[in-house]
Amino acid sequence: MKIYRLETIQNLPISKSHAWDFLSNPKNLKRITPDYMGFKIINGTADKIYAGQIIQYMVTPVMGIPTKWVTEITHVDDGNYFVDEQRFGPYSLWHHKHFIKAIKNGVEMKDIIDYKIPLGIIGRIAQPILVAPKLKEIFEYRKNALIEIFGTYKL
């Protein structure tokens, strides 16, 4: 069983509380997800994130095929980090840690995603050809969307 990891870091020129309010609100995910993903929240949003929260989405990640994705918020340290884990969806494992810390003139966002792809050898072949590039593309889109929303970080 091979578990893969993607890590991203982005600095934003906003306060920690502003970053937390935006990033911990599932309603904002559509704004930072590429349109071709067909991202739609079915249910599970709340005014405040909490451990045990179940969120259901529809996404269209590959070839226009709609896929239901169900995640659970498993850990929350208010203002500092939260973790979402897939309960049902395209991965065999999806564990996504979101960290926010104050830095000079803004915040540092760090994401650590550990994931496993289904389908055995086929999944292992698809990982470097399809899955890893697609995940990097999605997070690059998110990076640019956040810059558009909040501006460019300057030291």
Buried (B, 14 or more C-beta within 10 A) or exposed (E): EEEBEBEBEBBBBBEBEBBBBBBBBBEBBBEBBBEEBBBBBEEBBEEEBEEEBEBBBBBBBEEEEEBEBBBBBBEBEEBEBBBBBBBEBBBBBBBBBBBBEBEEEBBBBBBBBBBBBEEEEEBEEBBEEBBBEBBEEBBEBBBEBBBEEBEEBEE
